[in-house]
Amino acid sequence: MLSGCATTPPVQEMSDARQALRAAEEAQAPHRAGETYQRSRELLEQAEGRLQQGEYRSARYKANEAKRLAIEARIQAGD
């Protein structure tokens, strides 16, 4: 039996994505890696919408992608 990850809200993933975006902002990613940073923000917003709709699997996926892109944006920004 699965642990129920599809029915459990992705609280940690959402938090991780938000933290990664904050780190990217501190590295000036909105100015230095704008496209990647913006896509990360969009994915986080989509994840938040899915979370509110109870679509936890989709929210988890989008939050993880948002985190990945935020980290990429931070690296592109030169941090």
Backbone bond lengths (Angstrom), bond angles and torsions (degrees), N, CA, C in turn:
res aa  C-N    CA-C-N  psi(-1)  N-CA   C-N-CA  omega(-1)  CA-C   N-CA-C  phi
1 M - - - 1.451 - - 1.522 109.66 -
2 L 1.308 116.42 139.84 1.458 120.87 178.48 1.518 110.54 -74.39
3 S 1.318 115.15 159.90 1.463 119.86 -177.73 1.519 113.27 -77.18
4 G 1.300 117.67 -0.54 1.460 119.62 177.64 1.509 114.09 87.47
5 C 1.327 117.35 23.43 1.466 119.60 -176.59 1.527 112.13 -60.96
6 A 1.325 117.11 -26.91 1.464 118.98 -179.73 1.526 111.82 -73.20
7 T 1.319 117.11 -22.64 1.458 120.16 -178.12 1.523 112.55 -104.23
8 T 1.305 117.00 -1.29 1.455 121.55 179.47 1.523 109.14 -98.53
9 P 1.316 118.17 127.59 1.467 119.73 178.67 1.535 110.80 -57.93
10 P 1.318 117.76 138.17 1.466 121.59 -177.72 1.532 112.56 -81.40
11 V 1.307 115.64 61.21 1.464 121.08 -175.34 1.528 111.32 -61.02
12 Q 1.327 117.11 -47.85 1.468 120.21 -178.08 1.524 111.46 -65.16
13 E 1.315 116.50 -41.78 1.464 120.01 179.97 1.530 111.51 -62.61
14 M 1.318 116.21 -40.46 1.465 120.47 178.30 1.533 110.10 -64.17
15 S 1.311 116.19 -44.10 1.461 120.86 179.21 1.527 110.94 -62.84
16 D 1.330 116.21 -44.00 1.464 120.43 179.45 1.527 111.07 -60.96
17 A 1.325 116.84 -42.18 1.468 120.75 179.81 1.524 110.63 -64.35
18 R 1.319 117.23 -42.45 1.473 120.48 179.11 1.532 110.79 -62.84
19 Q 1.333 116.22 -42.57 1.464 120.27 179.43 1.525 111.00 -64.32
20 A 1.327 116.66 -40.51 1.466 120.40 179.02 1.527 110.43 -64.58
21 L 1.322 117.10 -38.63 1.468 120.26 177.58 1.525 111.25 -65.92
22 R 1.325 116.74 -40.72 1.473 119.38 177.74 1.529 110.68 -61.85
23 A 1.334 116.16 -41.96 1.464 119.99 178.59 1.526 110.43 -63.46
24 A 1.322 116.95 -39.56 1.466 120.68 177.86 1.527 110.42 -64.50
25 E 1.324 116.92 -40.80 1.468 120.55 177.84 1.520 110.94 -61.26
26 E 1.328 116.37 -43.05 1.462 120.82 179.73 1.524 111.60 -64.09
27 A 1.333 116.69 -27.03 1.466 121.58 178.60 1.528 111.91 -87.40
28 Q 1.338 116.87 8.80 1.466 122.63 -179.98 1.526 112.97 67.40
29 A 1.322 117.13 26.05 1.466 121.08 179.84 1.528 113.51 -59.38
30 P 1.338 119.84 -34.79 1.467 117.16 178.41 1.533 112.79 -57.69
31 H 1.328 117.29 -28.25 1.462 121.86 -178.55 1.523 112.47 -96.69
32 R 1.330 116.55 -32.09 1.464 120.52 -173.83 1.525 113.82 -99.97
33 A 1.299 117.32 -19.97 1.474 122.07 -179.02 1.519 108.40 -142.17
34 G 1.313 114.99 49.96 1.455 121.93 -169.59 1.511 116.14 -53.99
35 E 1.324 117.72 -46.77 1.461 120.06 -175.76 1.530 111.53 -65.47
36 T 1.311 116.70 -45.67 1.466 120.55 179.95 1.521 110.41 -66.02
37 Y 1.311 115.86 -43.54 1.461 120.45 178.78 1.525 110.90 -61.25
38 Q 1.326 116.88 -46.12 1.468 120.68 -178.66 1.521 111.25 -62.30
39 R 1.316 117.09 -41.24 1.471 120.26 178.78 1.529 109.88 -62.69
40 S 1.311 117.09 -38.61 1.462 121.02 177.72 1.526 110.79 -61.81
41 R 1.325 116.73 -44.70 1.476 120.76 178.10 1.521 110.93 -61.50
42 E 1.326 116.07 -42.67 1.463 119.99 179.79 1.529 111.10 -61.75
43 L 1.324 116.03 -42.66 1.462 119.54 179.36 1.525 111.28 -64.50
44 L 1.328 116.82 -38.92 1.463 119.17 178.09 1.524 110.47 -64.93
45 E 1.317 117.25 -41.03 1.468 120.18 177.18 1.527 110.79 -62.15
46 Q 1.327 116.31 -40.92 1.462 119.86 177.22 1.529 110.59 -64.26
47 A 1.326 116.37 -40.45 1.465 120.72 178.51 1.524 110.37 -61.63
48 E 1.323 116.45 -41.76 1.464 120.00 178.83 1.525 110.78 -62.80
49 G 1.320 116.67 -40.25 1.464 120.39 177.13 1.519 112.01 -63.60
50 R 1.324 116.06 -44.00 1.469 119.96 178.89 1.527 110.74 -64.11
51 L 1.329 115.85 -38.32 1.463 120.28 178.62 1.523 110.15 -61.07
52 Q 1.315 116.87 -45.15 1.464 121.06 179.71 1.522 111.86 -63.81
53 Q 1.328 116.46 -29.66 1.461 120.87 179.76 1.527 112.34 -85.88
54 G 1.325 116.72 -1.88 1.460 120.54 -179.50 1.515 113.83 79.43
55 E 1.321 117.14 13.47 1.466 121.90 178.79 1.528 108.42 -91.42
56 Y 1.322 115.50 74.94 1.457 121.21 -169.76 1.522 114.04 -68.16
57 R 1.314 117.41 -37.36 1.469 119.30 -179.70 1.532 109.75 -63.07
58 S 1.316 116.73 -46.71 1.463 121.09 179.03 1.529 110.63 -65.68
59 A 1.315 117.11 -40.48 1.467 120.98 178.13 1.521 110.51 -61.37
60 R 1.321 116.62 -42.68 1.469 121.54 179.97 1.530 110.24 -62.20
61 Y 1.327 116.08 -46.72 1.462 120.36 -179.69 1.529 110.70 -60.47
62 K 1.318 116.78 -48.15 1.461 120.76 -177.90 1.527 111.55 -66.10
63 A 1.322 117.41 -37.27 1.465 120.47 177.46 1.525 110.49 -64.65
64 N 1.325 116.94 -42.59 1.464 120.13 178.69 1.527 111.21 -64.49
65 E 1.323 117.21 -39.37 1.466 120.84 177.17 1.529 110.65 -67.10
66 A 1.326 116.65 -39.38 1.467 120.42 177.57 1.522 110.21 -61.15
67 K 1.308 116.62 -43.17 1.466 121.00 178.52 1.523 110.42 -62.17
68 R 1.332 116.53 -46.70 1.464 120.88 -178.94 1.534 110.69 -58.78
69 L 1.316 116.39 -45.60 1.464 119.79 -179.57 1.527 112.41 -70.10
70 A 1.314 117.51 -33.69 1.467 120.20 177.04 1.525 110.10 -64.55
71 I 1.321 116.35 -40.73 1.469 120.07 177.02 1.525 109.81 -64.54
72 E 1.323 116.28 -43.29 1.465 120.79 177.76 1.528 110.75 -60.64
73 A 1.323 117.20 -42.70 1.467 121.10 179.10 1.524 110.85 -63.42
74 R 1.319 116.48 -40.65 1.468 120.15 178.54 1.524 110.19 -62.02
75 I 1.322 116.84 -41.92 1.463 120.85 178.79 1.529 110.30 -65.69
76 Q 1.324 116.73 -44.16 1.469 120.85 178.44 1.527 111.35 -60.82
77 A 1.317 115.65 -32.81 1.467 120.26 -179.16 1.523 111.97 -73.79
78 G 1.323 115.71 -11.07 1.456 119.18 175.83 1.500 115.49 95.50
79 D 1.327 117.64 18.51 1.463 120.45 178.98 1.512 110.02 -84.66
